[in-house]
Amino acid sequence: MLEYAGSQRAGRREREAPHLLAVVRSFDWILVIGLAALLVVGLWGIGGVTSHAIAGNPNYYLNRQILYAAVGGIALVATALVDPDLYRRYWRVIFGGIVGLIVIVFLRGQAVNGSTRWLNVSFFTFQPSEFGKLLVVLALAGFLAERQSAIGEWRTTLRVLLFGAVPIVLVFIQPDLGTALVYIAALGAMLFVAGTPWRHLVTLGTIVVLLVVGILWAGPAMGISVLKGYQQQRLTCFLHPSTCGKAGYNVRQSITSVGAGQFRGVGPNGSTQVNYGFLPAPYTDFAFSSYAEQRGFAGAVILLGLYLLVLWRSLRVVTVARDLFSAVVAGGIVLALFFQIFVNVGMTMGIAPITGIPLPFVSVGGSSMIANLAAMGVLLAIHARGRASRRRRS
């Protein structure tokens, strides 16, 4: 189990809530500054990438993204000021709520490009599965915290997997393979942080490998296809790019865009890959490719450096968490964030398969921006309560 501040007092819980001022003072302000800088760079990048998207309105997408960031900032402040123990007490409500929302997507959702992932609420269209990246983590962490004395038992591990499989399967059949993979990555991190025995983790890892082999090779060979045609094609192109043909167009254009930026970038006006439509989904799936073409190697280093700073400070939150629940939540959030960054950046350069995962804090989209900022607020809350609790004991 990963060591955290509460490891030696797992059976004891702090009941006295710290004052609001003490909470604010205990925020990780380096994380706050790094996140703010990341948002600024992301908005700067999207401003250039989308400057030619709408004729006569170069700031259309930028203004929308600023609005999403503002709403996400409010969500961050709200979650940062809420005691994480509240989520632990109501994990059943959280789990039922997010599963219910995902089910409603199938009944009332809006289909786009063959996938049903969005719900229309008045003037706002949102994607419940994006918020599920945080809510599923909170719910499963609550389940683990209630059974922390039995974490070494197979029964507990299997029950966590059973609960986690519900939203994973629902998201997978939308179909949204990328988000389902994010849920799986977060679940694995939570089991590790909670102290699940290595024999359990190795067994589960082996089962996952066998499932992947069955889905990608054994199943199709027997005429059984679990993945959609385009999903199978994306994975085939990743594994055998030389035989991909037209299906590899997206990746080839993405790699071309990244290389075209050279060191200093070509700027928004010189971005031929984006402006002439050669690069598909330049504001969402391939936002990093567009950014790299316009801002070059130097801009990419700045962006990736800020990601590294945010991930480093976020990982430190696990070590100062006051209890098992907080540590597990922090571990799930950090791994989910890292997984999204790695896969999105990796797929733009051909080192990861295309999965449709957005680039956190950069890709255009309200659900992803708001959900990720809310998750960062939870991390700040965990850090603040852990620091405040440590000060009271010293």
Secondary structure as GFF3:
##gff-version 3
##sequence-region A 1 394
A	DSSP	three_ten_helix	7	9	.	.	.	ID=ss1
A	DSSP	alpha_helix	20	25	.	.	.	ID=ss2
A	DSSP	alpha_helix	29	49	.	.	.	ID=ss3
A	DSSP	alpha_helix	60	81	.	.	.	ID=ss4
A	DSSP	alpha_helix	85	89	.	.	.	ID=ss5
A	DSSP	alpha_helix	91	108	.	.	.	ID=ss6
A	DSSP	beta_strand	110	112	.	.	.	ID=ss7
A	DSSP	beta_strand	115	121	.	.	.	ID=ss8
A	DSSP	beta_strand	124	126	.	.	.	ID=ss9
A	DSSP	alpha_helix	128	146	.	.	.	ID=ss10
A	DSSP	three_ten_helix	148	150	.	.	.	ID=ss11
A	DSSP	alpha_helix	154	172	.	.	.	ID=ss12
A	DSSP	alpha_helix	177	194	.	.	.	ID=ss13
A	DSSP	alpha_helix	198	213	.	.	.	ID=ss14
A	DSSP	pi_helix	214	218	.	.	.	ID=ss15
A	DSSP	alpha_helix	219	221	.	.	.	ID=ss16
A	DSSP	alpha_helix	229	239	.	.	.	ID=ss17
A	DSSP	three_ten_helix	241	243	.	.	.	ID=ss18
A	DSSP	three_ten_helix	245	248	.	.	.	ID=ss19
A	DSSP	alpha_helix	249	260	.	.	.	ID=ss20
A	DSSP	alpha_helix	272	275	.	.	.	ID=ss21
A	DSSP	alpha_helix	287	320	.	.	.	ID=ss22
A	DSSP	alpha_helix	324	348	.	.	.	ID=ss23
A	DSSP	alpha_helix	366	393	.	.	.	ID=ss24
###
